[in-house]
Amino acid sequence: MRREREFKTIISEEKYAEVLVRYQARETVLQVNYYFDTENSELLDAGICLRVREKNGAYELTFKTGKLKLGNVHLRNEYNQTITAEEFNKYITGGMPLSFIALGGFSGNEQPDAFPIRFTGKVVTQRSVIGLPDGSVIELDKNAYAGKTDYELEYEYDSKAEPPAFTAFLSENGVGRGVSESKQARMLKRGVCSDDKENSRQQHSTAIEAAKRKIEEGSASLVIIKNGGIIAERNGRGVRLLLDIYDDERELLRDALVVDKIVGKAAAVIMSAGGAHSVYGVVISRPALAWLNARGIEAGYGTLTDTILSLSGGVCPIEQSVLHIEDGEEALPAIRERLSELKKNKKEKER
């Protein structure tokens, strides 16, 4: 068993290329991760990852559990076991028994209904490894899954504190600390069946159009969609409405498509913190779009603007509070603090 601390963050294609140009990769390898779970993603929901990695013609079965996520750092136990190509093919076609969550093997007497763990999808990764002055390595991944390509930076370390060489690397290369979901979670959200994806896309398009009509008619300013249907709609002004949903009804945001009248960076921060799958803004700002894209959250819009303005014509003060923040753990408190200041100032003016 191995106890690992793993830093993960999604980066842009431009940043990926920039780092590769600046640093010479020690090696670049192609690997394919094949993920396994129950039909209802019960392992993933429990913080368990069960996968087979194919690299250089070899297969390794990996079981990760005990997941603790602190910002960008994933802390968990990892078990690895080499398997044969024959065993791999058996798991792909026939599934795995529940005993595999302890890295057990086929005992030879399991019945077909005792294999609830099935192959759910794969991620093809081109991994480039670059070295740091302290001897540790950073992994730059170009991932392809379900018709999508994204870019990710990973760094593993054993010490409790983040190594200074890595902290310096982030600062010198302008790499933010946007929280990254696992490859498996991103792949499952994207979908692995083209027919299902097309049906889902059509359902979501229909739901988005319905949500846009509600916003245009004034019956709602924010609409939440799941599984191709509207599950909630709210009417109100500003970021406070979205923050109230995050505080009191967070489950609504998880894995949801959120359609909002105006999406600034502050709104994008809250949506990503709540676990939104995708976002549509009738109006969206460039900083909001950049924030969402950096975290692998699909975003669509009607109008793209440079910034969100207040009623007085200046830059919205809540937008200003997060304009230069790229760390999700810092952004949300900054929004709360600014809202509190605005509320206090309003009360003082009313006296």
VOGU-3710 file (C-alpha; in Angstrom, 3 decimals, decimal comma):
1> mrrerefkti> 0,000/0,000/0,000  1,128/3,527/-0,787  -0,097/6,717/0,882  0,016/9,543/-1,641  -0,503/13,280/-1,708  -1,332/14,341/-5,215  -1,746/17,917/-6,431  -4,020/18,227/-9,466  -5,128/21,233/-11,466  -6,629/21,759/-14,903
11> iseekyaevl> -4,568/24,100/-17,085  -5,263/25,717/-20,440  -3,881/24,383/-23,717  -1,761/27,539/-23,957  -0,243/27,039/-20,493  0,400/23,362/-21,278  2,332/24,299/-24,439  4,154/27,123/-22,653  5,464/24,851/-19,878  6,546/22,159/-22,348
21> vryqaretvl> 8,520/24,737/-24,324  10,175/26,135/-21,206  11,104/22,752/-19,704  12,534/19,768/-21,542  10,488/16,653/-20,839  12,454/13,713/-19,458  10,054/11,354/-21,176  6,679/11,310/-22,880  4,537/8,194/-22,706  1,089/7,194/-23,893
31> qvnyyfdten> -1,147/5,466/-21,379  -4,772/4,417/-21,293  -6,812/4,320/-18,087  -9,800/1,947/-18,119  -12,250/2,721/-15,305  -14,610/0,340/-13,535  -17,621/1,066/-11,324  -21,143/-0,051/-10,571  -24,029/1,061/-12,764  -24,841/3,888/-10,335
41> selldagicl> -21,220/5,017/-9,788  -21,283/3,879/-6,168  -17,505/3,454/-5,970  -16,810/6,938/-7,314  -19,384/8,435/-4,943  -17,592/6,698/-2,061  -14,236/8,190/-3,080  -12,987/4,909/-4,550  -11,172/4,633/-7,871  -10,804/1,244/-9,549
51> rvrekngaye> -8,900/1,252/-12,815  -6,584/-0,676/-15,107  -3,753/1,278/-16,693  -2,270/0,078/-19,985  1,234/1,387/-20,644  4,015/-0,002/-22,820  2,068/-3,214/-23,359  1,684/-3,910/-19,613  -1,431/-3,755/-17,413  -1,665/-2,562/-13,827
61> ltfktgklkl> -4,770/-2,781/-11,662  -5,040/0,107/-9,203  -7,393/0,601/-6,272  -7,484/4,004/-4,562  -9,492/4,664/-1,433  -9,646/6,787/1,698  -9,888/9,930/-0,403  -9,455/13,245/1,380  -9,507/16,354/-0,782  -7,936/19,554/0,536
71> gnvhlrneyn> -8,110/22,157/-2,205  -5,962/20,809/-5,024  -4,383/18,044/-2,919  -5,854/14,539/-3,023  -4,763/12,370/-0,082  -5,559/8,655/-0,345  -4,312/5,080/-0,058  -3,224/3,383/-3,274  -2,862/-0,339/-3,999  -1,334/-1,643/-7,235
81> qtitaeefnk> -1,193/-5,093/-8,789  0,181/-6,240/-12,155  -2,291/-8,269/-14,230  -2,063/-10,141/-17,523  -3,631/-9,157/-20,834  -5,917/-12,170/-20,484  -7,143/-11,004/-17,086  -7,633/-7,474/-18,431  -9,788/-8,729/-21,318  -11,821/-10,818/-18,878
91> yitggmplsf> -12,558/-7,766/-16,721  -13,442/-5,581/-19,715  -15,955/-8,086/-21,082  -17,194/-9,785/-17,928  -16,805/-7,213/-15,177  -15,316/-7,613/-11,718  -16,670/-9,037/-8,462  -17,158/-6,767/-5,466  -14,105/-8,403/-3,897  -12,001/-6,314/-6,244
101> ialggfsgne> -12,464/-3,264/-4,082  -9,878/-5,059/-1,933  -7,827/-6,039/-4,998  -8,934/-9,644/-4,747  -9,060/-11,942/-7,747  -11,567/-14,259/-9,336  -12,108/-17,203/-7,039  -13,633/-19,234/-9,814  -16,993/-19,773/-8,152  -18,694/-16,374/-8,484
111> qpdafpirft> -22,069/-16,331/-10,216  -22,748/-13,871/-13,089  -24,857/-11,636/-10,869  -21,920/-11,338/-8,472  -20,007/-9,126/-10,958  -21,680/-5,720/-10,515  -18,501/-3,765/-11,264  -18,355/-2,993/-14,975  -16,112/-1,158/-17,408  -17,451/2,411/-17,612
121> gkvvtqrsvi> -15,070/4,230/-19,950  -11,477/5,118/-20,755  -9,175/8,136/-20,840  -6,209/8,241/-23,231  -3,359/10,301/-21,780  -0,156/11,610/-23,307  1,991/12,209/-20,224  5,120/14,366/-20,298  7,406/14,235/-17,263  9,546/17,249/-16,337
131> glpdgsviel> 12,047/17,504/-13,495  12,417/20,037/-10,682  15,708/21,097/-9,010  14,996/18,954/-5,913  14,753/15,790/-8,014  10,961/15,516/-7,926  8,908/15,429/-11,121  5,825/17,133/-12,513  3,500/15,301/-14,883  1,798/17,233/-17,676
141> dknayagktd> -1,166/15,331/-19,101  -3,024/15,782/-22,376  -6,224/13,774/-21,878  -8,692/12,610/-24,507  -12,072/11,125/-23,596  -15,563/11,056/-25,109  -14,696/13,551/-27,825  -13,075/16,062/-25,456  -9,452/17,027/-24,817  -8,230/18,713/-21,646
151> yeleyeydsk> -4,891/19,468/-20,028  -3,830/18,761/-16,462  -0,835/19,197/-14,189  -0,145/16,605/-11,480  2,466/16,434/-8,745  2,894/13,710/-6,121  4,791/14,084/-2,882  5,142/12,291/0,462  5,855/15,171/2,860  3,035/16,827/4,784
161> aeppaftafl> 3,982/20,278/3,495  4,126/21,211/-0,170  7,785/21,074/-1,338  9,300/24,562/-1,887  10,549/23,629/-5,384  6,987/22,922/-6,499  5,603/26,065/-4,863  8,248/28,065/-6,742  7,358/26,305/-10,005  3,691/27,318/-9,678
171> sengvgrgvs> 4,619/30,926/-8,956  7,251/31,252/-11,699  4,977/29,747/-14,358  1,722/31,439/-13,369  -0,064/28,151/-12,709  -3,186/28,626/-10,597  -4,629/26,321/-7,984  -7,997/25,678/-9,572  -9,509/22,518/-8,076  -9,489/19,584/-10,504
181> eskqarmlkr> -11,822/16,607/-10,505  -10,361/13,189/-11,223  -10,016/12,010/-14,816  -12,657/9,380/-14,100  -15,196/11,925/-12,836  -14,616/14,203/-15,816  -14,920/11,299/-18,233  -18,181/10,102/-16,679  -19,664/13,591/-16,755  -18,771/13,905/-20,395
191> gvcsddkens> -20,365/10,542/-21,166  -18,947/7,465/-22,867  -21,778/6,506/-25,222  -22,173/8,676/-28,335  -25,889/7,911/-28,674  -26,514/8,790/-25,044  -24,447/11,940/-25,463  -26,461/13,039/-28,489  -29,769/12,384/-26,723  -28,518/14,192/-23,640
201> rqqhstaiea> -27,278/17,090/-25,762  -30,686/17,444/-27,420  -32,487/17,293/-24,072  -30,167/19,892/-22,591  -30,560/22,169/-25,627  -34,336/22,015/-25,261  -34,081/22,713/-21,530  -31,692/25,630/-22,101  -34,094/27,209/-24,582  -36,929/26,837/-22,052
211> akrkieegsa> -34,735/28,381/-19,347  -33,782/31,299/-21,618  -37,457/32,000/-22,293  -38,179/32,100/-18,569  -35,339/34,579/-18,081  -36,439/36,728/-21,025  -40,029/36,762/-19,731  -38,841/37,733/-16,255  -40,317/34,724/-14,466  -36,831/33,566/-13,419
221> slviiknggi> -33,300/34,906/-13,347  -31,622/31,559/-12,656  -32,652/28,064/-13,796  -31,092/24,732/-12,801  -31,226/21,737/-15,142  -30,463/18,074/-14,509  -30,963/15,047/-16,739  -32,350/17,250/-19,500  -35,104/18,787/-17,374  -35,604/21,905/-15,246
231> iaerngrgvr> -35,494/21,006/-11,548  -35,435/24,483/-10,004  -35,882/28,135/-10,927  -35,270/31,225/-8,850  -35,812/34,945/-9,274  -33,587/37,544/-7,706  -30,710/39,931/-8,278  -27,008/39,555/-7,907  -24,640/36,943/-6,546  -26,485/36,710/-3,223
241> llldiydder> -29,192/34,539/-4,807  -26,640/32,015/-6,045  -24,742/32,078/-2,746  -27,956/31,319/-0,844  -28,493/28,265/-3,065  -24,891/27,195/-2,418  -25,353/27,564/1,356  -28,861/26,096/1,728  -29,521/23,899/-1,327  -26,076/22,913/-2,577
251> ellrdalvvd> -27,254/19,564/-3,898  -29,164/21,454/-6,589  -25,871/22,653/-8,076  -24,058/19,338/-8,033  -23,688/17,895/-11,563  -26,179/20,473/-12,829  -26,393/22,746/-15,846  -26,940/26,237/-14,450  -28,536/28,883/-16,671  -28,125/32,390/-15,282
261> kivgkaaavi> -29,060/35,838/-16,558  -25,622/37,269/-15,778  -22,529/35,190/-15,049  -19,554/37,115/-13,720  -16,459/35,615/-12,161  -18,018/35,647/-8,675  -20,986/33,616/-9,935  -18,609/31,241/-11,734  -16,678/30,728/-8,481  -19,857/29,722/-6,629
271> msaggahsvy> -21,082/27,468/-9,445  -17,768/25,615/-9,624  -17,605/25,294/-5,825  -21,091/23,810/-5,880  -20,059/21,189/-8,420  -21,934/22,454/-11,477  -21,356/20,333/-14,568  -21,870/23,142/-17,071  -23,029/26,759/-17,239  -24,948/28,921/-19,695
281> gvvisrpala> -24,932/32,682/-19,233  -27,270/34,926/-21,177  -24,426/37,357/-20,495  -21,041/36,083/-19,323  -17,768/37,881/-18,612  -14,391/36,827/-19,979  -12,948/36,259/-16,456  -15,938/34,008/-15,660  -15,454/32,043/-18,864  -11,733/31,634/-18,139
291> wlnargieag> -12,465/30,444/-14,574  -14,933/27,813/-15,774  -12,747/26,615/-18,648  -9,753/26,222/-16,331  -11,804/23,837/-14,197  -13,150/21,722/-17,009  -16,670/23,151/-16,723  -18,397/23,577/-20,077  -19,720/27,081/-20,597  -22,009/28,591/-23,230
301> ygtltdtils> -23,317/32,121/-23,557  -25,425/34,549/-25,510  -23,234/37,634/-25,041  -19,565/37,722/-23,994  -18,440/40,885/-22,199  -15,151/42,072/-20,735  -16,571/42,688/-17,277  -19,769/42,932/-15,246  -20,856/46,466/-14,412  -22,792/47,713/-11,407
311> lsggvcpieq> -25,944/49,818/-11,690  -23,797/52,926/-11,189  -21,743/52,070/-14,269  -18,466/51,006/-12,656  -17,096/47,493/-12,314  -19,300/45,435/-10,011  -17,690/45,521/-6,538  -18,256/41,799/-6,031  -16,452/41,120/-9,307  -13,582/43,277/-8,076
321> svlhiedgee> -13,276/41,126/-4,949  -12,241/38,052/-6,997  -10,841/39,612/-10,159  -7,219/38,782/-9,285  -7,837/35,573/-7,308  -7,244/32,189/-8,952  -7,439/29,976/-5,866  -10,954/28,637/-5,268  -10,348/28,387/-1,527  -9,597/32,119/-1,389
331> alpairerls> -12,290/33,288/-3,804  -15,392/32,179/-1,923  -14,413/33,868/1,390  -13,555/37,027/-0,575  -17,062/37,086/-2,042  -18,643/36,660/1,397  -16,475/39,404/2,864  -17,383/41,853/0,102  -21,113/41,087/0,431  -20,844/41,680/4,168
341> elkknkkeke> -19,102/45,026/3,561  -21,772/46,115/1,075  -24,542/45,163/3,491  -22,863/47,096/6,314  -22,378/50,175/4,112  -26,011/50,074/3,047  -27,207/49,993/6,652  -24,989/52,935/7,557  -26,386/54,981/4,666  -29,948/54,218/5,742
351> r> -29,384/55,585/9,245
//
